[in-house]
Amino acid sequence: ICFCPSEILQHLQEIQATHGNCAVGCCTDNLTAFLSQVGLQDTFPAEAGREYKMGVLLSDGLVADSAGMVLTNKQNFGTAFVSLPPVTVVMAFTSQVVGNWEELVNRMKENFKTFPTQMVCLHPDDQMAAGTRLYLLLVEDL
């Protein structure tokens, strides 16, 4: 769990160094600006069709009972990233953790004017089997 921007930077730098100091594609312009501002090198807004060795995506929810990380088109999954990069970092906030799928769907209905048209749930074991190195960076915001 990260409590401040310097901890976010430290964890991302460690991941980046582990994987050859590769360029990082970010799912939104705001995330790119934030990570650049805190000092992460080689961050770029992800462009559809371009492949990145490492990508940072924003989660729309974490489902505790299934250990699922939910990505939707509301945070540019499916547009900026059409598939997961080989090294994928999912950033989420502690306030996004819900107990089950029903709670997540209810929260999404409350938070979005229109329900996401694309949604995927990542499970760490499934992604490792598929060859993706998946990291969760949980940021305290409560």
N, C-alpha and C positions, 0 to 999 in steps of 0.2 A: 504494500500500500504506500502510495506517495502522498506526502502532506504539503509539499511546496514545489514550485517550478524547478528548483535546483535538483530535487530528487528525481523528478521526471527526466530532466536532462541527463543525470548520472545513469539511470537505468537504460535510457535509449542509447547513450554513448557506448555502454557496455555491450548491448546487443549489436550495435553497428560494428564495433571493433571485433566481436566474435565472428562476424560474417564478412570480414575483409574491408571494413570501412566503405561500404557501398553507398551509392546515392539512395536517398529515401523519397519515395513518392507518397504524398499525403492526400487524403480523400477530399479535403476542402481547402480553399484559399485561406480561411481563418486559421485552420490548424497549421498550415504551412507557415503563416506569419507568426503564430505563437511559438512554434518550435524554433524558428529562426531567431526570434527575439530572445528566447532563453539560451541560445547559443549552439543549437544542434547544426552541424555543418552538412552541406550538400542535401538540403531539403527542397523539394519541388512539388508544385501542385500536380497531381496525377493527371495524365492526359489519356483519354480513351484510346485504346489500341497500342499504347506504348507499354513495354514491359519493364518492370522494376524488380530488382533482386530483393529489395526490402520495401514494405509498404506499411504506413500507419493509418489505421482506419478507426472511426469512432463507432462505438456500439450504441444501439438504441435500447439495450436492456440485457440484463444477465438473469438467467433463470436458475435459481439455486437448486431445485430438486432434480434437475437434469444436467447441471454444470454446462448449460448452453450459453453461448455468446451470440446475440442476435444483431445482425447487420441488415439494413434496409436501404432502399433508394433514397430515403430522406437524408441520409448522410453520404450520398453519392455512390453507394455500393451498387454495382450494375451499370454505372455510367463512367465514373472516373476509373474504377477498377471493374473489369468484366469478369475477372477471376482473381483468386488469391495469389499474391506474390509468393515466391519460395520461402521468404522470411516475412511473416505477418505479425504485426503488433496491433492488438486491439486495445484502444484506450476506452475506459469506462469509468463512471463515477459511482461511488458507494450508494448514492441515492437511486441508482438505476437497478439495484438488486431487488428482485421480486421472488416470491416463493415458488410460483408455478406459472404455467402458460396462461391460465385464465387471468391471473393478475396482470401479466404482461400485456395481453390483448386489451384489457380494460384501461390500463395506463396509456397505451398507444391511442386508444379512442379519445381519451381526455386530452392528450398532448398534441395531436395532429388534427388539422382541419379535415384532411382526407387521409384515409388509411393507406399505408404503404402499398405500392403495387408490386414490389419485389422484396422478398424477405428470405434470409438464409440463417440457419442456426448452426453455429460451429461448435463442435465437440472436440476437445483436445486429442483424444485417442484416435478419432477418425482422421483428423488432419495430419497427425504424425504418420499414420499408416499411408496416407496419400502423398507423403513426402514434403509437406509444408511444416516449417518450424513455426509454431504458433505461440505467441507470448500474450499474456494479459497484463496490462498496466492499469491497476486500479487506483483511482485518484480520490482521496477523501474530500467530500464536499458537504458533509452534514454538520 
